[in-house]
């Protein structure tokens, strides 16, 4: 622990270096160097993502900066996912941004600052580190959403996200201050864990602190009743920024919540699991039922995100049963697996939406998907695979992700919640399958050619294949998630 190799921080340093290089290039070269900024961002995040994936094979745990930052297999795997997810995002977004005059250094810099915040959130081992990572990610996203200053919906979405995000940050800070006082002045997660386990705390103050922490986690994950910002931000933001918000940050929010609730507050699992039961149930009901009446695809996907975060919460709340944590690794591993699968599926879905969009035209209504199979059978098939995955229909990988979480919930004895998840998912399947019906059985309203560069076409096809292959062979990724959790947590 004391002689942690600094090489474990090299991929994080690479992302930081890329921010500086891209910033200098954009400052001194200007508009002529925008493509260079794009390629710097693309290459650096791709290399860093692969580097993180290699580091995930190392089962050891390393602490840095007075134990404020931790590098373990869980952190490395989640960092690989969010970093590669950002790489895919900028490839999908390139033509969309060029058509709207948003292909600027600001987009890439804000995106990489947001990515840096996510990396800190995932590896934070101290309340202050976790909070700083959250704010770095959030402030960057506020700015990215507002980049299109001539669009009122974009500015409105940024303002709503900023105001509600500030409120959630206040909740979180208030909860941290209560935990700090109740546990005798501890900020490190391990010290808080030990203080609670040894009953060295004020129970009433600590419980209030946990409530505010759970509220902060629920807001960042977009769980009901802290979901008010999600539909408005998804719909109002430019689609590239919507993917920037709804992709990697969701995975980082799960890892961030796991650090808070499991690494620091596991002895109080009975208390915070009861809160998560309510949040998960409400998210499943509201997300799946409200999504049915939406005509805007991005708003529909916002409610889909809310319901999917309900499934992630199911995995988080199923770890401790009767004060025993024997099934914790399996439950948290299933939630981790689900969050990764959700990211892969979300990227493919928004990739198709941006592919259909043109200059001054957003393909974000249900009517825009009519007859897509006649215009492009390949992209219609990719979108169908993504919808099947979100709906939980085999052989798409979303089915196995839902199955893993439901099994963990059943093992926790929460049969009623498992049944509720299945029933509400049937409602949610309606709006996913409605898009498939429109693509394959309706006449197209727009018969114009779909224009896409080779890299976008290849990546979208690979995205669709990945969802199918992971569905046919789900075990390797699921086992990697379980092993990462087991190496990281000591139960």
Buried (B, 14 or more C-beta within 10 A) or exposed (E): EEEBEEEBBEBBEBBBBBBEBBBEBBEEEEEEBBEBBBEBBBEBBBBBBBBBBEBBEBEEBBBBEEBBBBBBBBBBBBBBBBBBBBBBBBBBBBBBBEBBEBBBBEBBBBBBBBBBBBBBBBBBBBBEBBBBBBBBBBBBBBBBBBBBEEBEBBBBBBBBBBEBBEBBBEBBBBBBBBBBBBBEEBBBBBBBBBBBEEEEBBEEBBBBBBBBBBBBBBBBBBBBEBBEBBBBBBBBBBBBBBBBBBBBBBBBBBBBBBBBBBBBBBBBBEBBBEBBBBBBBBBBBBBBBBBEEBEBBBBBBBBBBBBBBBBBBBBBBBBBBEEEBEBBBBBBBBBBBBBBBBBBBBBBBBBBBBBBBBEEEBBBBBEBBBBBBBBBEEBBBBBBBBBBBBBBBEBBBBBBBBBBBBBBBBBBEBEEBBEBBEEBBEBBBEBBBBBBEBBBEBEBEBEEEBEBEEEBBEBBBBBBEBBBEBBEEBEEBBEBBBBBBBBBBEB
